[in-house]
Amino acid sequence: MPDAARSSKIASLLERHAKRVEQLPPPPVEGVLTRMVGLTLEAAGCQAAVGDRCDVLGNDGARIEAEVVGFSGDRLYLMPTGDIHGLKPNARVVPRSGAETVAVGPQLLGRIIDGAGAPLDNLGQIAGEERIRLTGTPINPLSRQPIEEPLDVGVRAINSLLTVGRGQRIGLFAGSGVGKSVLLGMMARYTSADVIVVGLIGERGREVKEFVERILGPEGLQRAIVVATPADNPPLMRLHGAWRATAIAEYFRDQGKNVLLIMDSLTRFAQAQREIGLAIGEAPATKGYPPSVFARLPQLVERAGNGAAGSGSITAFYTVLTEGDDQQDPIADSARAILDGHVVLSRRIAEAGHYPAIDIEASISRVMHDVVAPEQFVLARHFKQALSTYQQNRDLIAIGAYHKGSDPRIDAAIALWPNMQNFLQQDLTERVDYHRSLVELGAVIGGAA
């Protein structure tokens, strides 16, 4: 080959190589750890976007994972996802490329994992078929299928009086110790769903084992995935637990499955975001909650629901802890506005030994009129009217101040009261399907309607 041709070919190769080098992503710009306040790490000198992961390298060789949660000028605010003991000033901070993704696949069924996807059940690593975004992909609201089909949850009071539609997002509002975990377990075992995804977010670690073994049970676990991030996890990991549970539910929905998503609790998710917001200097707005909390809640909840044509559905139950039984708590109030209904559990009813302790008067399903027959809607309305009439006159009836015949509505309510009480109670081992619930509702109220 002539020298001129050889030189031309070499130049061409060098030019193509230079173009490929230009197309490569720039190497990560490392920085150093300059400050740590509480659980917040401050790094200087590195470049990364919000949501990116970084490795903080300790002097002992430990590699601690952290996520970028904010920035100010040339400084990044990081939140660790694990233990931070052993960190020292000027530790190296090495950014990773790309946002967090989730390994998903049918191999997850029957498994218990943490917020990072690591197994907690000692059954070995899980090799997912594919990876999807942790924070999900928004669905065009006009592409979602409408809620048209009732969902059998196996609980008589909910099936008949607060009917849940397949694809609905509903809140379970309760204080501590009134039986919300037991009710969740009943629905997890008895609901007609292809896949159950349970997110135990920010609760006591002891409750994870109890929920899996006693409430969910071996039969329920076979078609379930449990994502557990107890209260001793860093706040960022608690957020990731809720996001991961929702992402897994989205994967199975996109496979055409009908998914039941149970998240206990939405309040702990909000409290984790509050810890992060306050730690990076966000100003509190409502009872100590910064504005980012009220932005995160709809971002999480809106990911559930029906998918586009040809896909499945996610019916979601979110527990909301009403501290001090205060229904006007800012998180409870915000959740009530973005959910498709709420079931309120009453401490007064629970203390009377009545389980499930559902306060029918304070509860509502916003899609019930779209998914039930008119006859059921009429029976449910008459049941609620009779129940409300008795409760409003309960004190007069109890002290004997009401005289029979004074008001036909009160007379009818008194006659129906024992049967209504029996109807609303259900043993945790008893499953009452949708059809049987309607038959029993008709037996209680049919003659009075």
Summary of the structure (lengths in Angstrom):
residues: 449
radius of gyration: 27.1
end to end distance: 101.2
largest distance: 119.1
contacts: 1464
relative contact order: 0.12
helix: 41%
strand: 23%
